[in-house]
């Protein structure tokens, strides 16, 4: 059994506890019928399915962006590598002339 606060100020000092206790004692909590429970569950399932579809769309869009960025990164890595190779073959910029 749930503890019921007692005294003249119980509702003021413990409003939630007093309210819950009264509801439980008086069977005030409305009981859902089977059809209303099924309706509520169907509504929840519909919302969850929509959320799953939205998340799937977002993930698909993100993967397309990631694939595009990976291809661009690979292309830029190749460009930097070829630029470094061409700089390694070039003579140093501050080399003194050969007649010194």
MDAnalysis code that builds the backbone (N, CA, C; Angstrom):
import MDAnalysis as mda
import numpy as np

u = mda.Universe.empty(300, n_residues=100, atom_resindex=np.repeat(np.arange(100), 3), trajectory=True)
u.add_TopologyAttr("name", ["N", "CA", "C"] * 100)
u.add_TopologyAttr("resid", np.arange(1, 101))
u.add_TopologyAttr("resname", ["UNK", "UNK", "UNK", "UNK", "UNK", "UNK", "UNK", "UNK", "UNK", "UNK", "UNK", "UNK", "UNK", "UNK", "UNK", "UNK", "UNK", "UNK", "UNK", "UNK", "UNK", "UNK", "UNK", "UNK", "UNK", "UNK", "UNK", "UNK", "UNK", "UNK", "UNK", "UNK", "UNK", "UNK", "UNK", "UNK", "UNK", "UNK", "UNK", "UNK", "UNK", "UNK", "UNK", "UNK", "UNK", "UNK", "UNK", "UNK", "UNK", "UNK", "UNK", "UNK", "UNK", "UNK", "UNK", "UNK", "UNK", "UNK", "UNK", "UNK", "UNK", "UNK", "UNK", "UNK", "UNK", "UNK", "UNK", "UNK", "UNK", "UNK", "UNK", "UNK", "UNK", "UNK", "UNK", "UNK", "UNK", "UNK", "UNK", "UNK", "UNK", "UNK", "UNK", "UNK", "UNK", "UNK", "UNK", "UNK", "UNK", "UNK", "UNK", "UNK", "UNK", "UNK", "UNK", "UNK", "UNK", "UNK", "UNK", "UNK"])
u.atoms.positions = np.array([
    [0.845, -1.184, 0.000],
    [0.000, 0.000, 0.000],
    [0.885, 1.240, 0.000],
    [0.431, 2.251, -0.650],
    [1.182, 3.499, -0.767],
    [0.990, 4.319, 0.498],
    [2.033, 4.983, 0.961],
    [1.965, 5.826, 2.160],
    [1.147, 7.083, 1.858],
    [0.158, 7.339, 2.701],
    [-0.679, 8.521, 2.537],
    [-0.242, 9.568, 3.552],
    [0.217, 10.743, 3.086],
    [0.573, 11.793, 4.034],
    [-0.657, 12.206, 4.830],
    [-0.453, 12.465, 6.120],
    [-1.569, 12.836, 6.984],
    [-1.339, 14.219, 7.560],
    [-2.380, 14.818, 8.025],
    [-2.298, 16.115, 8.668],
    [-2.976, 17.183, 7.830],
    [-3.213, 18.334, 8.452],
    [-3.955, 19.394, 7.757],
    [-3.186, 19.981, 6.574],
    [-1.865, 19.881, 6.590],
    [-1.064, 20.474, 5.514],
    [-0.434, 19.429, 4.596],
    [-0.901, 18.228, 4.625],
    [-0.302, 17.157, 3.834],
    [-0.395, 17.434, 2.341],
    [-1.537, 17.957, 1.885],
    [-1.688, 18.253, 0.461],
    [-0.768, 19.379, 0.018],
    [-0.466, 20.292, 0.913],
    [0.402, 21.425, 0.571],
    [1.866, 20.991, 0.605],
    [2.230, 20.214, 1.616],
    [3.623, 19.812, 1.776],
    [4.015, 18.701, 0.813],
    [3.098, 17.809, 0.525],
    [3.385, 16.660, -0.341],
    [2.279, 16.512, -1.383],
    [2.099, 17.488, -2.279],
    [0.953, 17.421, -3.189],
    [0.977, 16.215, -4.117],
    [2.145, 15.863, -4.644],
    [2.201, 14.733, -5.579],
    [1.903, 13.426, -4.869],
    [2.535, 13.245, -3.707],
    [2.319, 12.004, -2.974],
    [0.873, 11.867, -2.534],
    [0.295, 12.958, -2.056],
    [-1.090, 12.905, -1.603],
    [-2.022, 12.608, -2.767],
    [-1.754, 13.228, -3.907],
    [-2.598, 13.000, -5.077],
    [-2.498, 11.571, -5.581],
    [-1.295, 11.034, -5.639],
    [-1.102, 9.656, -6.105],
    [-1.778, 8.687, -5.142],
    [-1.584, 8.935, -3.858],
    [-2.186, 8.042, -2.866],
    [-3.706, 8.058, -2.973],
    [-4.292, 9.238, -3.128],
    [-5.753, 9.329, -3.263],
    [-6.229, 8.604, -4.504],
    [-5.503, 8.775, -5.608],
    [-5.897, 8.114, -6.852],
    [-5.846, 6.601, -6.707],
    [-4.786, 6.115, -6.074],
    [-4.660, 4.672, -5.907],
    [-5.712, 4.124, -4.953],
    [-6.001, 4.859, -3.896],
    [-6.986, 4.387, -2.923],
    [-8.391, 4.408, -3.502],
    [-8.712, 5.412, -4.298],
    [-10.062, 5.555, -4.825],
    [-10.214, 4.889, -6.186],
    [-9.169, 4.242, -6.658],
    [-9.159, 3.679, -8.004],
    [-9.566, 4.745, -9.017],
    [-8.991, 5.915, -8.836],
    [-9.328, 7.063, -9.674],
    [-8.661, 6.981, -11.042],
    [-7.562, 6.243, -11.132],
    [-6.862, 6.138, -12.407],
    [-7.772, 5.468, -13.423],
    [-8.017, 6.126, -14.551],
    [-8.926, 5.531, -15.534],
    [-8.294, 4.291, -16.166],
    [-9.066, 3.261, -16.277],
    [-8.595, 2.052, -16.923],
    [-8.898, 2.152, -18.405],
    [-7.898, 1.811, -19.221],
    [-8.085, 1.876, -20.668],
    [-8.734, 0.583, -21.133],
    [-9.658, 0.720, -22.052],
    [-10.267, -0.470, -22.626],
    [-9.296, -1.075, -23.622],
    [-9.564, -2.292, -24.019],
    [-8.673, -2.966, -24.966],
    [-8.590, -2.208, -26.279],
    [-9.714, -1.709, -26.769],
    [-9.683, -0.986, -28.054],
    [-8.917, 0.314, -27.933],
    [-9.069, 1.014, -26.817],
    [-8.317, 2.272, -26.678],
    [-6.823, 1.990, -26.529],
    [-6.472, 0.892, -25.865],
    [-5.066, 0.518, -25.750],
    [-4.500, 0.159, -27.119],
    [-5.260, -0.582, -27.904],
    [-4.808, -0.956, -29.248],
    [-4.667, 0.286, -30.118],
    [-5.640, 1.197, -30.026],
    [-5.558, 2.445, -30.794],
    [-4.309, 3.230, -30.413],
    [-4.051, 3.331, -29.110],
    [-2.872, 4.055, -28.635],
    [-1.589, 3.395, -29.145],
    [-1.531, 2.083, -29.106],
    [-0.354, 1.372, -29.603],
    [-0.171, 1.555, -31.103],
    [-1.270, 1.528, -31.860],
    [-1.181, 1.737, -33.305],
    [-0.682, 3.144, -33.620],
    [-1.115, 4.121, -32.848],
    [-0.643, 5.499, -33.055],
    [0.854, 5.581, -32.772],
    [1.280, 4.956, -31.682],
    [2.708, 4.969, -31.344],
    [3.530, 4.287, -32.428],
    [3.053, 3.150, -32.926],
    [3.772, 2.429, -33.972],
    [3.877, 3.284, -35.236],
    [2.784, 3.970, -35.582],
    [2.801, 4.828, -36.770],
    [3.834, 5.940, -36.615],
    [3.893, 6.552, -35.443],
    [4.880, 7.610, -35.204],
    [6.303, 7.045, -35.226],
    [6.479, 5.867, -34.669],
    [7.810, 5.255, -34.676],
    [8.240, 4.891, -36.095],
    [7.309, 4.393, -36.895],
    [7.647, 4.070, -38.286],
    [8.046, 5.322, -39.050],
    [7.333, 6.431, -38.825],
    [7.683, 7.682, -39.492],
    [9.059, 8.158, -39.039],
    [9.337, 8.038, -37.758],
    [10.641, 8.442, -37.237],
    [11.751, 7.595, -37.844],
    [11.512, 6.294, -37.958],
    [12.509, 5.400, -38.556],
    [12.749, 5.777, -40.017],
    [11.694, 6.080, -40.754],
    [11.856, 6.491, -42.156],
    [12.629, 7.799, -42.260],
    [12.327, 8.748, -41.378],
    [13.050, 10.025, -41.382],
    [14.530, 9.821, -41.074],
    [14.811, 8.984, -40.077],
    [16.206, 8.716, -39.724],
    [16.929, 7.998, -40.858],
    [16.255, 7.071, -41.501],
    [16.856, 6.347, -42.626],
    [17.185, 7.313, -43.763],
    [16.285, 8.235, -44.045],
    [16.544, 9.232, -45.094],
    [17.741, 10.106, -44.733],
    [17.816, 10.502, -43.471],
    [18.939, 11.339, -43.040],
    [20.252, 10.577, -43.152],
    [20.247, 9.324, -42.750],
    [21.473, 8.520, -42.826],
    [21.885, 8.309, -44.279],
    [20.918, 8.046, -45.150],
    [21.228, 7.854, -46.573],
    [21.849, 9.121, -47.159],
    [21.274, 10.274, -46.836],
    [21.822, 11.541, -47.331],
    [23.233, 11.771, -46.790],
    [23.448, 11.444, -45.525],
    [24.767, 11.628, -44.940],
    [25.796, 10.705, -45.594],
    [25.413, 9.472, -45.898],
    [26.354, 8.556, -46.556],
    [26.713, 9.040, -47.949],
    [25.751, 9.632, -48.662],
    [26.063, 10.189, -49.984],
    [27.090, 11.301, -49.856],
    [26.914, 12.147, -48.847],
    [27.869, 13.243, -48.623],
    [29.230, 12.682, -48.236],
    [29.237, 11.682, -47.370],
    [30.507, 11.074, -46.940],
    [31.238, 10.457, -48.131],
    [30.512, 9.746, -48.997],
    [31.144, 9.155, -50.185],
    [31.743, 10.230, -51.081],
    [31.002, 11.307, -51.287],
    [31.500, 12.408, -52.113],
    [32.759, 13.018, -51.490],
    [32.750, 13.230, -50.171],
    [33.905, 13.814, -49.498],
    [35.109, 12.870, -49.525],
    [34.865, 11.560, -49.419],
    [35.980, 10.607, -49.504],
    [36.617, 10.621, -50.884],
    [35.803, 10.705, -51.943],
    [36.361, 10.779, -53.302],
    [37.159, 12.070, -53.474],
    [36.637, 13.180, -52.952],
    [37.340, 14.453, -53.070],
    [38.646, 14.423, -52.271],
    [38.617, 13.814, -51.093],
    [39.832, 13.700, -50.292],
    [40.879, 12.861, -51.010],
    [40.463, 11.782, -51.627],
    [41.396, 10.940, -52.372],
    [42.015, 11.716, -53.533],
    [41.176, 12.463, -54.247],
    [41.671, 13.253, -55.373],
    [42.670, 14.309, -54.891],
    [42.356, 14.986, -53.788],
    [43.256, 16.019, -53.268],
    [44.550, 15.405, -52.723],
    [44.458, 14.223, -52.134],
    [45.661, 13.538, -51.655],
    [46.579, 13.199, -52.820],
    [45.992, 12.743, -53.922],
    [46.794, 12.452, -55.117],
    [47.452, 13.718, -55.656],
    [46.728, 14.824, -55.661],
    [47.294, 16.089, -56.162],
    [48.452, 16.551, -55.287],
    [48.291, 16.459, -53.966],
    [49.360, 16.879, -53.062],
    [50.573, 15.971, -53.225],
    [50.328, 14.683, -53.379],
    [51.428, 13.740, -53.557],
    [52.198, 14.037, -54.839],
    [51.485, 14.298, -55.921],
    [52.172, 14.600, -57.184],
    [52.884, 15.946, -57.097],
    [52.318, 16.909, -56.377],
    [52.992, 18.201, -56.204],
    [54.265, 18.033, -55.393],
    [54.217, 17.187, -54.355],
    [55.423, 16.948, -53.560],
    [56.493, 16.250, -54.388],
    [56.078, 15.327, -55.246],
    [57.041, 14.631, -56.102],
    [57.700, 15.602, -57.082],
    [56.919, 16.508, -57.630],
    [57.487, 17.455, -58.594],
    [58.418, 18.449, -57.897],
    [58.134, 18.784, -56.650],
    [59.024, 19.676, -55.900],
    [60.332, 18.974, -55.525],
    [60.260, 17.670, -55.293],
    [61.482, 16.931, -54.946],
    [62.429, 16.861, -56.133],
    [61.898, 16.830, -57.353],
    [62.735, 16.762, -58.553],
    [63.301, 18.125, -58.937],
    [62.696, 19.200, -58.505],
    [63.148, 20.548, -58.870],
    [64.374, 20.916, -58.041],
    [65.239, 21.767, -58.616],
    [66.420, 22.208, -57.850],
    [65.971, 23.117, -56.705],
    [66.742, 23.168, -55.640],
    [66.379, 24.035, -54.526],
    [66.296, 25.489, -54.978],
    [65.422, 26.238, -54.367],
    [65.179, 27.623, -54.777],
    [66.345, 28.542, -54.424],
    [67.087, 28.258, -53.369],
    [68.157, 29.151, -52.920],
    [69.547, 28.538, -53.142],
    [69.700, 27.814, -54.187],
    [71.010, 27.213, -54.500],
    [71.867, 28.291, -55.175],
    [73.103, 28.407, -54.741],
    [73.967, 29.405, -55.387],
    [74.288, 28.996, -56.831],
    [74.533, 29.924, -57.679],
    [74.865, 29.611, -59.070],
    [76.112, 28.716, -59.139],
    [76.279, 27.940, -60.215],
    [77.410, 27.015, -60.304],
    [78.778, 27.698, -60.400],
    [78.874, 28.956, -60.800],
    [80.183, 29.581, -60.953],
    [80.762, 30.078, -59.635],
    [80.140, 29.924, -58.520],
    [80.717, 30.359, -57.242],
    [81.718, 29.410, -56.746],
])
